[in-house]
């Protein structure tokens, strides 16, 4: 056969074995093929538009009868020059600024997921369709260096690339989930599917029609919270207009020190700039599941945050149960940064990452809105302090969920015991003395937020948590020192029977309720010392305490 009809695949056979056993995923493999299609479109877009002004890129992924995967696009195709080297491993493209920067994408992906694959392509402006068949077992066992390819005449305006993957690796494809793959491809390539263009215009790419396993992918934008600034809603709601809590920032450089090898083989530091852009938003009440956290982008597609979203401590905080962790989300786009081989990690060290997130945190703490020109707002505080409005259907559902429990014999016996109890000073004295033997778990540190006016006196409220089980809480009112000590029993039956109460924010609400009852008791004792005064004080203090 003429040498011109041979394509080089020269590599040590062990090299292909390495590709076969790399730690990858079906999702990552599909992304390699998609990236190749996007790069082909990027390089040949202008040429394609000369032939078809209404052209639109399409990428199709099909799975045929459990035996064959077909990836096809109508991008620019692989021209004669590139076809000759398309199958040669580790052959980096001349342009490494695109999506196939390592020169291994298609070869690695095809070998990893299949044992036989066929490549067919026709390049825009060339009247030739080329095809080649790669049989892994024959190539490795025979140490084959070149493969024959076929050519046939086609119209010069025909342009596509098709890869057929056969003899699939069962260990890689046996447990895959179509819906999962569709969802994740949509997530990663959302910038190519977006239809809403105003707010996301800084990052939106040319629209691409993705057809994956018979379904056209669509990206649904997440909503933003539309509510008043939380301080305007404290205790009583006012008439200040609502804000749509979204904020985007344009490209900006962040300098960092990079360690590189010089010509003498010595490590030296040099100044480099990473450019970042993106947005931060607050999710509406009840819409946070699977949406909170951040996605990190490079060259238009998601790199980090695919399976495990990113939660910067400076923005989201440490606790996964805090409101700011639950509600804050966004996209962060990066330029001038390298990427790992499998395209799952930006090459940014921890110190630089921390600096980037600190900068973004500072931005979102001082946001201006056109409707409030003289005021700056803190997104993180809003996410943390905002509370949902009253919803009649939600309240009704909660009420209907209350279960009416029938009295048991044990309940009746307990009532008999309580009936004869007298709550005198001696009774409380015994309780306080018995509680001293309880193991203390923690005492919350006191600060200005722990002080509250009860009548005309400013009290310091101290919260202690012990292993007390016979009482939910006890209080000590040190009237002279103006200290109110509240001890909460963490082994009480209310916690033993319901672990949900120990989760944030439920636990915090319960503690604040107990705190309010204790304060109300002190307030009542400083007045008429009438039993109903506790209720009156409780209703007055509860909005303040829970805010």
C-alpha positions in Angstrom: 0.0 0.0 0.0 1.2 3.5 -0.8 2.7 5.3 2.2 0.4 8.2 1.6 -2.5 6.0 2.7 -0.9 5.1 6.0 -1.4 6.9 9.3 1.2 6.7 12.0 0.2 5.3 15.4 3.8 4.7 16.4 4.2 4.2 20.2 5.4 1.5 22.4 2.7 -1.2 22.9 3.0 -0.7 26.7 2.0 2.9 26.2 -1.5 1.8 24.9 -1.8 -0.5 27.9 -1.2 2.6 30.2 -4.0 4.4 28.4 -6.3 1.4 28.8 -5.7 1.4 32.6 -5.7 5.1 33.4 -8.0 6.2 36.3 -10.8 7.9 34.3 -14.6 7.8 34.0 -17.1 7.4 31.2 -18.1 11.0 31.7 -14.5 12.2 31.4 -14.2 10.1 28.2 -17.2 11.7 26.6 -15.9 15.1 27.5 -12.7 14.4 25.6 -14.7 13.7 22.4 -16.9 16.7 23.0 -13.8 18.9 23.5 -12.4 17.7 20.2 -15.6 18.7 18.4 -15.6 22.1 20.0 -12.0 22.7 19.1 -12.7 21.7 15.5 -15.6 24.2 15.4 -13.4 26.9 16.9 -10.7 26.5 14.3 -12.9 26.1 11.3 -15.9 28.3 12.2 -15.2 31.1 9.7 -14.6 28.7 6.9 -17.8 26.8 7.6 -19.8 30.0 7.6 -18.6 30.8 4.1 -20.6 27.7 2.9 -23.6 28.0 5.3 -24.5 31.3 7.0 -27.2 29.6 9.1 -24.8 26.9 10.3 -25.1 25.6 13.9 -22.8 23.1 15.6 -24.3 19.8 16.5 -22.8 17.0 18.7 -24.5 13.7 18.9 -23.8 10.8 21.3 -25.6 7.5 20.8 -25.4 4.1 22.4 -26.6 1.3 19.9 -27.9 -1.9 21.3 -25.4 -2.0 24.1 -22.7 -2.8 21.7 -21.5 0.4 20.0 -21.1 4.1 21.0 -21.2 6.7 18.2 -20.0 10.2 18.6 -20.6 12.5 15.7 -20.3 16.2 15.0 -20.8 18.6 12.0 -17.7 20.6 13.0 -14.8 21.4 10.6 -13.6 17.8 10.3 -10.0 16.6 10.3 -8.1 17.8 7.3 -5.3 15.9 5.4 -2.5 17.3 7.5 -4.1 16.6 10.9 -5.5 13.2 9.9 -2.0 12.0 9.3 -1.1 12.6 12.9 -4.6 12.3 14.5 -4.0 8.8 15.8 -0.4 9.3 16.9 -0.3 9.4 20.7 1.2 12.3 22.6 1.3 14.4 19.4 0.5 17.9 20.7 -1.3 20.2 18.4 0.4 23.4 17.2 -2.2 25.5 19.0 -2.5 24.5 22.7 -4.8 27.3 23.7 -7.9 25.2 22.8 -9.6 22.2 24.2 -7.3 19.4 22.9 -4.1 20.9 24.4 -2.5 17.6 25.4 -2.7 15.8 22.1 -4.0 12.6 23.6 -7.8 13.3 23.9 -9.3 11.1 21.2 -6.7 8.4 21.2 -6.8 8.0 25.0 -10.6 8.2 25.2 -11.1 5.6 22.5 -8.6 3.1 23.8 -9.9 3.5 27.4 -13.5 2.7 26.6 -13.2 0.3 23.6 -11.0 -2.3 21.9 -12.0 -1.5 18.4 -12.8 1.9 17.0 -13.3 3.6 13.7 -12.7 7.2 12.7 -14.4 8.8 9.7 -14.0 12.5 8.8 -14.4 15.0 6.0 -12.8 18.4 6.4 -14.5 21.6 5.2 -13.1 22.7 1.8 -11.7 19.2 1.0 -13.5 16.8 -1.3 -12.3 13.7 0.5 -13.7 11.5 3.3 -11.1 9.5 5.2 -11.6 6.5 7.5 -9.4 4.3 9.6 -9.9 1.3 11.8 -8.0 0.8 15.1 -8.0 -2.8 16.6 -6.4 -2.6 20.0 -5.5 -6.3 20.3 -3.9 -6.4 16.9 -2.0 -3.2 17.4 -0.5 -4.2 20.7 0.2 -7.9 19.9 1.7 -7.0 16.5 3.4 -3.8 17.6 1.9 -2.2 14.6 3.3 1.3 13.8 1.0 2.4 10.9 -2.6 1.8 10.0 -4.1 2.0 6.4 -6.8 4.5 5.9 -9.4 4.7 3.1 -10.4 7.7 1.1 -13.5 8.4 -1.0 -14.7 11.4 -3.0 -17.3 13.7 -1.4 -18.5 17.3 -1.9 -16.1 20.0 -0.6 -18.8 21.5 1.6 -19.2 18.2 3.5 -17.7 18.4 7.0 -18.1 16.1 9.9 -16.2 13.7 12.3 -17.6 10.4 13.5 -16.1 8.0 15.9 -17.6 4.5 16.4 -16.5 2.6 19.5 -17.0 -1.1 19.5 -16.0 -4.1 21.6 -16.6 -1.9 24.7 -14.7 -2.4 27.9 -17.4 -4.0 30.1 -15.8 -2.8 33.4 -16.1 0.8 32.2 -19.6 0.8 30.7 -21.5 -1.9 32.6 -22.7 0.4 35.4 -23.1 3.7 33.7 -26.3 5.7 34.0 -27.7 7.5 30.9 -29.5 10.2 32.9 -26.5 10.9 35.1 -24.3 11.3 32.0 -26.9 13.6 30.3 -27.2 15.7 33.5 -23.4 16.1 34.0 -22.7 16.9 30.3 -25.3 19.6 30.5 -23.8 20.9 33.7 -20.2 21.0 32.3 -21.1 22.6 29.0 -23.9 24.9 30.1 -22.2 27.9 28.5 -22.8 26.3 25.1 -26.4 25.6 25.8 -27.5 28.8 27.6 -30.3 30.6 26.0 -30.6 33.5 28.4 -27.8 35.9 27.3 -27.9 39.2 29.3 -26.6 38.4 32.7 -24.4 35.5 31.5 -23.1 37.4 28.4 -19.5 37.6 29.7 -19.1 33.8 29.5 -21.8 32.5 27.1 -20.3 30.6 24.1 -21.8 30.0 20.7 -24.9 27.8 21.0 -24.3 24.1 20.5 -27.0 21.5 20.0 -26.2 18.5 22.1 -28.1 15.3 21.4 -27.2 12.7 24.0 -28.8 9.3 24.0 -31.7 10.5 22.0 -32.4 13.7 24.1 -31.5 17.3 23.3 -29.8 18.9 26.3 -31.2 22.0 27.9 -29.8 24.1 30.7 -32.1 25.7 33.1 -30.7 28.6 35.0 -30.9 28.7 38.7 -33.1 31.3 40.2 -32.0 34.1 42.5 -33.5 35.1 45.8 -35.8 38.2 45.5 -36.3 39.6 48.9 -35.7 42.6 51.1 -32.3 43.3 52.8 -32.6 41.2 56.0 -32.2 44.2 58.3 -35.3 45.8 56.7 -37.3 42.7 57.7 -36.3 42.5 61.3 -39.2 42.2 63.8 -41.7 43.9 61.6 -41.6 43.9 57.8 -41.4 47.3 56.0 -42.2 48.5 52.6 -38.7 48.7 51.1 -38.5 47.1 47.7 -37.1 43.7 47.1 -33.6 43.0 45.7 -32.7 40.3 43.2 -29.6 38.9 44.9 -27.2 38.4 42.1 -23.8 40.0 41.5 -21.4 39.6 38.6 -17.8 40.9 38.2 -15.8 41.5 35.1 -12.4 40.0 34.4 -9.7 41.1 36.8 -6.1 40.0 37.4 -4.8 38.4 40.6 -1.0 38.2 40.9 0.8 35.3 42.4 4.3 33.9 42.7 5.0 30.9 40.5 7.9 28.6 40.8 9.5 27.5 37.5 12.6 25.8 36.3 15.1 28.2 34.5 17.6 27.2 31.8 20.1 26.2 34.4 17.7 23.7 36.0 17.2 25.9 39.1 13.9 26.8 40.6 13.1 30.5 40.5 10.0 32.6 41.3 8.3 34.8 38.8 5.2 36.9 39.0 2.2 35.6 37.1 -1.4 36.8 36.7 -4.6 34.7 36.9 -7.6 36.4 35.5 -11.0 35.7 37.1 -14.6 36.7 36.3 -17.9 35.3 37.4 -21.0 35.8 39.5 -22.3 35.1 43.0 -26.0 34.6 43.8 -28.3 33.6 46.6 -30.7 30.7 46.0 -34.4 31.2 46.8 -35.9 29.5 49.8 -36.3 25.8 49.2 -34.2 25.7 45.9 -30.8 25.0 47.3 -30.6 21.2 46.9 -27.9 20.2 44.5 -27.4 23.8 43.4 -25.4 25.5 46.2 -21.7 25.9 46.0 -19.4 27.1 43.2 -18.4 25.7 39.8 -14.9 26.6 38.4 -14.6 27.2 34.7 -11.8 27.3 32.2 -12.2 28.0 28.5 -15.9 27.9 28.8 -16.5 24.6 30.5 -16.7 23.4 34.0 -13.4 21.9 35.4 -14.1 21.8 39.2 -17.4 21.3 40.9 -18.8 18.5 38.7 -19.5 15.9 41.3 -18.4 17.8 44.3 -19.1 21.5 44.2 -16.6 24.0 45.6 -17.3 25.7 48.9 -14.7 28.4 49.7 -14.5 29.0 53.4 -14.2 32.8 53.0 -17.6 32.8 51.2 -19.6 29.7 52.2 -18.2 29.2 55.7 -17.1 25.9 57.3 -20.5 24.5 58.4 -22.5 22.6 55.7 -25.6 23.3 57.8 -25.2 27.1 57.9 -27.6 29.2 55.8 -24.8 30.9 53.8 -23.4 27.5 52.9 -26.8 26.3 51.8 -27.8 29.4 49.9 -24.7 30.9 48.2 -23.8 29.7 44.7 -22.0 30.9 41.6 -19.7 30.5 38.7 -16.0 31.5 38.7 -14.3 31.6 35.3 -10.5 31.5 35.0 -8.0 32.6 32.4 -4.2 32.2 32.2 -4.2 29.0 34.3 -3.1 25.4 33.5 -5.2 22.3 34.0 -4.6 18.7 35.1 -4.3 16.0 32.4 -7.8 14.6 33.1 -9.2 18.2 33.1 -10.7 17.9 36.6 -8.4 20.3 38.5 -7.1 23.8 37.9 -3.3 24.1 38.5 -3.6 26.6 41.3 -1.9 26.0 44.7 -3.8 26.4 48.0 -2.3 29.8 48.8 -3.3 31.3 45.5 -6.8 29.8 45.8 -7.2 31.3 49.2 -6.2 34.7 47.9 -8.6 34.4 45.0 -11.5 33.5 47.3 -10.6 36.2 49.7 -10.8 38.8 46.9 -14.2 37.5 45.8 -15.4 37.5 49.4 -14.4 41.2 49.7 -16.3 42.0 46.5 -19.6 40.4 47.6 -19.5 42.1 51.0 -19.7 45.5 49.4 -22.2 45.3 46.6 -24.2 48.3 45.2 -27.6 48.0 43.6 -29.0 50.7 41.3 -32.2 51.0 43.4 -30.1 51.8 46.5 -27.3 54.0 45.1 -26.0 55.2 48.5 -25.9 51.8 50.2 -23.6 48.8 50.1 -24.9 45.3 50.8 -23.2 42.2 52.2 -24.2 39.1 50.2 -22.8 36.7 52.8 -24.8 38.4 55.6 -28.0 38.3 53.5 -27.6 34.6 52.8 -26.9 33.9 56.4 -29.5 36.2 58.0 -32.4 36.0 55.6 -35.4 34.1 56.8 -38.2 32.7 54.7 -41.6 34.4 54.6 -44.8 32.9 55.9 -46.3 30.4 53.5 -49.9 29.3 54.3 -49.6 26.0 52.4 -46.4 25.2 54.1 -47.8 26.1 57.5 -50.9 24.0 56.9 -48.8 21.0 55.8 -46.7 21.3 59.0 -49.9 21.5 61.2 -51.4 18.5 59.5 -48.3 16.5 60.1 -48.7 16.8 63.9 -49.6 13.3 65.2 -52.2 13.0 68.0 -50.8 10.3 70.4 -53.1 8.3 72.6 -52.3 8.2 76.3 -50.5 5.0 77.5 -50.6 3.4 80.9 -47.1 4.9 81.5 -48.4 8.4 80.7 -51.2 8.0 83.3 -48.7 6.8 86.0 -46.4 9.8 85.2 -49.4 12.1 85.6 -50.1 10.7 89.0 -46.6 11.4 90.1 -46.6 15.0 88.8 -50.0 15.7 90.3 -48.6 15.6 93.8 -45.4 17.5 93.1 -44.9 20.9 94.8 -42.6 23.4 93.1 -41.2 25.3 96.1 -37.8 26.8 96.7 -36.6 23.6 98.2 -37.5 21.7 95.0 -35.5 23.9 92.8 -32.6 23.9 95.3 -32.4 20.1 95.0 -32.4 20.3 91.2 -29.6 22.9 91.1 -27.5 20.9 93.5 -28.0 17.6 91.6 -27.1 19.3 88.3 -23.6 20.2 89.7 -22.6 16.6 89.3 -23.5 16.5 85.7 -20.6 16.5 83.1 -20.3 19.8 81.4 -19.8 19.5 77.6 -19.2 23.1 76.7 -19.9 26.7 77.8 -20.4 29.2 75.0 -18.0 32.1 75.2 -19.6 35.4 76.1 -19.5 38.4 73.8 -21.5 41.6 73.2 -24.2 39.5 71.4 -24.8 37.6 74.6 -26.0 40.7 76.5 -29.6 41.7 76.5 -31.7 44.3 78.4 -34.2 42.7 80.8 -36.2 45.6 82.2 -33.7 48.4 83.0 -30.8 46.0 83.6 -28.3 44.7 81.0 -27.9 41.0 81.6 -25.1 38.8 80.4 -26.6 35.5 79.1 -24.4 32.5 79.6 -25.3 29.2 77.8 -23.9 25.9 79.3 -24.5 22.5 77.9 -24.1 19.4 80.1 -25.0 15.7 80.1 -28.0 16.3 82.3 -30.9 14.0 81.4 -33.6 14.7 84.0 -34.2 18.4 83.1 -34.2 20.0 79.6 -32.9 23.2 81.1 -32.2 25.0 84.4 -31.5 28.7 85.0 -29.6 30.7 87.6 -30.5 34.4 87.9 -27.6 36.2 89.5 -29.4 39.4 90.1 -26.4 41.3 91.7 -23.9 40.5 89.0 -26.7 40.6 86.3 -25.9 37.2 84.9 -28.4 34.7 83.6 -26.9 31.2 83.4 -28.9 28.8 81.3 -27.9 25.1 81.5 -29.3 22.8 78.8 -29.3 19.0 79.3 -28.1 17.3 76.1 -29.0 13.8 77.3 -32.7 14.8 77.8 -35.3 12.5 76.2 -36.2 15.2 73.7 -32.7 14.8 72.1 -32.5 11.0 72.6 -35.8 10.5 70.7 -35.1 12.9 67.9 -31.7 13.3 66.4 -33.1 15.9 63.9 -33.2 18.4 66.8 -29.4 18.3 66.9 -29.0 19.5 63.4 -28.6 23.1 62.3 -30.7 25.2 62.1 -33.3 23.2 64.2 -30.9 22.9 67.2 -30.2 26.7 67.1 -34.0 27.5 67.0 -34.6 25.2 70.0 -31.7 26.8 72.0 -33.1 30.3 71.2 -36.6 29.2 72.3 -35.2 28.0 75.6 -33.2 31.2 76.0 -36.3 33.2 75.4 -38.3 31.3 78.0 -35.5 31.9 80.6 -35.3 35.6 79.8 -39.1 35.8 80.0 -39.1 34.2 83.5 -36.5 36.8 84.7 -38.5 39.6 83.1 -41.7 38.4 84.9 -40.0 38.1 88.2 -38.8 41.7 88.0 -42.3 42.9 87.6 -45.5 41.6 89.1 -44.1 38.1 89.2 -47.4 37.0 87.7 -47.5 33.6 85.9 -49.0 35.1 82.7 -46.2 37.7 82.6 -43.9 34.9 81.4 -46.1 34.4 78.4 -46.4 38.2 77.7 -42.6 38.6 78.0 -42.0 35.5 75.8 -44.1 36.9 73.0 -42.3 40.3 73.2 -38.8 38.8 73.2 -39.2 35.9 70.7 -38.9 38.0 67.5 -35.8 39.7 68.9 -34.1 36.5 70.1 -34.8 34.5 66.9 -33.9 37.3 64.5 
